[in-house]
Amino acid sequence: MPVIDITSQDQFTELTTENVADKLITIYFHTSWAEPCKTMSAVVSALSEEPVNKEVVFLAVNADDHSEIAELFEVSSVPYFVLIRNGTILHEVSGADPKAFVKALSRFNGSLAASNSQSGVSQGDKAMGMDNGEDEAAEEEEEDEETEEELIERLKKLTQAAPVMMFMKGTPSEPKCGFSRQMVGILREYQVRFGFFDILKDDSVRQGLKKFSDWPTFPQLYISGEFQGGLDIIKESLEEDSEFFQHAMNA
């Protein structure tokens, strides 16, 4: 099924609620200015034309033009994918990672999964240049998935990797969301040297840190291995104490 460009919230509501029982719906959030979206737009277009995906509904939403829809799904960076069925979010993929998107589509699209079992590799994988050898390597990597205890130990090390550590979407030179951009600006304004970790590159860290910090959003700031808060908390702390960073680092 060809990709449908959303032009209004009413159209989006209609396409995601009417006559879609048991259908897999892929919502692709993008913008015209984000360079990675150009690559992912081509990937989405190619996948939508594959026969095995004929029952999948592909919707493309410009996050700038339809901010109300983006806010509904808490989209703060693009490209961003949401897979839903019967009104339930099945999976989300953040960032320009074609293989992660193909993998998610393979997992939740029944017809594509059936094709995989017969041929050993999907047409989507072929389009992305994956052969059986790469597929087997991916399976081996899944088998070696880290345990919860190992993830916690890795998070402890990451939070202490620098005296001031920021977990953000993107990098300081190229933030992928406005909140991360603001946090970078604050740290630079106060001339705070900091390390950073792009949580868009590691979903285990992204999800695990929410529980580890007991904080659901990003960016997150750690000082001397101690969680300080998100953007709003840091702003409030600076309003109360302009020397907040010095005091926190000397505590």
QUIFENRA-V380475 format. One record per residue. PHI is phi in whole degrees, 0 to 359 (NA if undefined). PSI is psi in whole degrees, 0 to 359 (none if undefined). Layout:
PHI&PSI  PHI&PSI
This chain:
NA&128  301&153  293&133  257&120  278&122  284&130  247&348  202&161  291&325  297&318  297&317  299&314  299&316  298&314  289&340  257&359  233&332  259&128  56&41  237&20  305&125  67&3  277&143  277&126  245&126  253&118  256&120  250&111  267&132  212&173  220&165  281&338  267&342  278&114  302&318  300&336  293&334  296&316  295&313  290&330  297&321  293&321  296&313  298&317  299&316  295&317  293&325  294&338  269&354  286&137  305&324  293&345  255&18  296&337  266&355  274&136  265&118  256&119  243&131  251&125  239&119  286&113  295&334  284&317  286&333  231&63  298&331  294&326  286&318  299&319  294&328  300&325  257&11  56&43  278&121  239&358  209&155  229&154  290&152  214&135  238&139  232&125  255&124  230&155  211&131  53&40  77&6  249&131  286&121  268&321  197&153  228&141  233&126  246&136  97&169  273&75  236&88  305&318  294&323  294&321  291&315  299&319  298&316  295&318  296&320  297&321  292&320  257&351  265&109  304&317  292&323  289&322  297&321  296&320  296&322  299&318  293&333  275&320  256&343  87&344  204&136  279&163  298&327  297&319  296&319  298&319  297&331  266&6  82&19  268&131  250&182  299&325  298&317  293&324  295&318  295&322  297&322  295&320  295&320  297&323  295&322  296&322  296&331  268&20  303&135  290&150  282&169  298&321  295&319  294&322  295&317  299&317  296&321  294&321  295&321  300&316  293&320  295&318  292&341  252&12  293&336  213&156  307&321  237&119  239&129  247&129  259&115  224&172  263&110  97&204  235&164  303&327  279&340  214&72  297&144  259&5  207&156  297&326  292&317  296&321  298&318  294&321  294&319  301&317  298&320  295&313  298&321  289&324  299&321  268&11  53&45  265&122  281&135  213&154  263&164  215&160  223&126  277&104  289&347  288&343  271&349  213&101  291&333  296&317  293&318  302&311  283&320  294&324  292&331  300&317  284&319  300&318  270&347  56&45  217&124  275&349  236&171  232&152  283&163  233&139  242&130  243&139  233&124  54&38  79&2  252&134  290&129  256&332  136&184  264&193  302&311  297&320  294&318  295&319  299&316  295&320  297&320  289&328  293&324  279&328  213&106  294&342  256&28  307&314  297&316  297&315  296&319  294&320  286&337  264&358  290&none
